Amino acid sequence: MSRAQDRELAPLTLSGVPRASLMPAEVALRKREAVRRRGLISIVVLAVLVVAGAIVAATLYAANAEARLAAERAVTEQLLGEQLSYQEVLEVRGQLADILAQRQAVTEREVLWRTIAEPYLAILAADGTLEAATITTAAIADPVLLRQDPLRVLPTATMVLTLNTAGLPAPYSWLRSFETLPAYGDAALDSIVLQADGTYMTTVTVNLSSEALSGRLTDEAANG
């Protein structure tokens, strides 16, 4: 439609109060600008309030976390202090455990030779003179002496005894007598050598079982 047709179709006002705006357009523009500035200021103020609230909340949370950390640190320091107060006791207990372990290592292969060897030597002394005695005990690091014969008992200790007799010895009777003695494991005849003076030098090996061990530490531990 053309503007002329629009005017023709517009309603015709027959009467009314005439209105006219005498205010300059610049004044209306300034009002609109003022309203817009107030809106922008309100938005900025609201944003500042939100940011300030977030900062306050973060500060309170950090303060609370720091307070909890300080409390936990205080508890830790208290526990460390209590542990230090018992440190001397722990050190004494550790030293005592070390002493007992060393003592056990030393005595676990201990043999009371005077008590164990006397019955064996008495049997030999009845027939001749003891010329030499070599005693070997299993080392602490080794459970038993190495076996050379699979049919022989693994010994805890070994005695190699050399006896001088005036006449031909009877070593097998000695070996049978040894079987009745405490801590006997097994025995063997090593050699019989005729000496220049007509005497005989006989060597026998006696292996002792674990019954030869003194067991002093075990007995003390059992008694308490």
Buried (B, 14 or more C-beta within 10 A) or exposed (E): EEEEEEEEEEEEEEEEEEEEEEEEEEEEEEEEEEEEEEEEEEEEEEEEEEEEEEEEEEEEEEEEEEEEEEEEEEEEEEEEEEEEEEEEEEEEEEEEEEEEEEEEEEBBBBBEBEEBBEBBBEBBEEBBEEEEBEBEBBEEEEEBBEEEEEEBBBBBBBBBBBBBBEEEBEBEEBBEBBEEBEBBBBBBBEEBEEEEEEBBBBBBBBBBBBEBBBBEBEEEEEEE
